[in-house]
Amino acid sequence: MAKFRMQILVWTWSAVYCLGQTAPAGPQFAAATVKPSNTVDNSSSYNTNNGRVTVRNMTLKQLIGAAYSVKDFQISGGPGWMEADRFSIDAVAEAKSTQKELAGMMQSLLGARFQLAIRRESRPFSGYAMVVAKGGMKIQPVEGEGSSMNTNNGKLRTKHASMDRLADWVARQVGRPVVNETGVEGGFDFTLEWVPERGPRTDSSEAPSGPSLFTALTEQVGVRLESKKVPIEVLVIERAEKPAEN
């Protein structure tokens, strides 16, 4: 009877993970903690270095975007708390891992801890191509390992970030797909400052002065955005659950 009961439990666990893409079949972190974030502001970070991923104050929707290399507009459906509740994650691989391997581990972690199930669709979107501006690049590549991008109130600080990763970040800011067509290789350390777009003002104070994101990218980084229509992959969320406490 005990053997029969164990077979039922194993089958039940397998059946749950067969729905959508929740099965942690890819590479796994050696250790990982997932905790609700108590930070009161909206600043967030996703840092990788030498087989470790450190996440601070990110929503599940943002985590899906980072793990699957998709933007906010490429994620459809899911419960409302996906865009409201925030989490912090500390995860360590068994050995030094590539960015691609760490992304696979994070996908497995989201499947196991958030019971995430998705399906993929292709949809056309109006977006941008990111190209080198007429005046050329304003920044130079640097040596280093790991990569980080931290955003807070109109300021982006990067460490060893590629142009592909910058294009991904820009896409999240403008709400449209951005394809990196700069042809520029390497990682870059730089700080980008701009004035975020805001809704209609409800007081008589003056709007803050400074460059728009489009202008800042050209003047401070040396890239510009050209309109372009591209087909993109969309992740449709079929299921997501809040994680149990560690």
DAFENJO-V183369 format. One record per backbone hydrogen bond with DSSP energy under -0.5 kcal/mol. NH is the residue of the N-H (numbers start at 1). CO is the residue of the C=O. Records with the same first field share a line. If there is no record, write none. Layout:
NH = CO  CO
This chain:
5 = 1
6 = 2
7 = 3
8 = 4
9 = 5
10 = 6
11 = 7
12 = 8
13 = 9
14 = 10
15 = 11
16 = 12
17 = 13
18 = 14  15
19 = 15  16
20 = 18
22 = 19
23 = 17
25 = 23
30 = 92
31 = 92
33 = 90
35 = 88
37 = 86
44 = 151
45 = 56
46 = 149
47 = 54
48 = 147
49 = 52
52 = 49
53 = 91
54 = 47
55 = 53  89
56 = 45
58 = 87
60 = 85
61 = 82
63 = 59
64 = 60
65 = 61
66 = 62
67 = 63
68 = 64
69 = 65
70 = 65
74 = 71
75 = 72
76 = 74  235
78 = 237
82 = 79
83 = 80
84 = 81
85 = 81
87 = 58
88 = 35
89 = 55
90 = 33
91 = 53
92 = 31
93 = 51
102 = 98
103 = 99
104 = 100
105 = 101
106 = 102
107 = 103
108 = 104
109 = 105
110 = 106
111 = 107
112 = 108
113 = 109
114 = 110
115 = 111
116 = 110
117 = 239
119 = 236
121 = 234
123 = 232
125 = 230
127 = 125  228
128 = 177
129 = 226
130 = 179
131 = 129  224
133 = 222
136 = 133
138 = 221
139 = 221
142 = 187
147 = 48
148 = 159
150 = 157
151 = 44
152 = 155
156 = 192
157 = 150
158 = 190
159 = 148
161 = 188
166 = 162
167 = 163
168 = 164
169 = 165
170 = 166
171 = 167
172 = 168
173 = 169
174 = 170
175 = 171
176 = 171
179 = 128
181 = 130  179
187 = 142
188 = 161
190 = 158  188
192 = 156
194 = 154
195 = 211
196 = 194
216 = 212
217 = 213
218 = 214
219 = 215
220 = 216
221 = 216  217
222 = 217
223 = 217
224 = 131
226 = 129
228 = 127
230 = 125  228
232 = 123
234 = 121
235 = 74
236 = 119  234
237 = 76  235
238 = 117  236
239 = 117
241 = 114
